[in-house]
Amino acid sequence: MMRRPFSEPVDDRARHRGRTHELAQGIDFNSLMEPVALRLLGEPAQKHGHEWRYGSRGSLAIDVAKGTGLITRPTPAAASST
């Protein structure tokens, strides 16, 4: 192990963040969306192509091709109509 002079501060957190960022850049997160969604959320209530919807009203939508998701809340009028 190389020793540094006391006058030269070492920021291990910054060095760790740099390594983590480098590792994350090499991961294709979009391709992981489908298996992660299935593992965490189970089978979706609805499937329309690449869009999967979860919840009784489809309030959680995931696009497994793009690797994106959207949570929507029903308006008070829509919630009271059911």
Secondary structure by P-SEA (a helix, b strand, c coil): cccccccccccaaaaaaaaaaaaaaacccccaaaaaaaaaccccccccccbbbbcccccbbbcccccbbbbbbbcaaaaaac
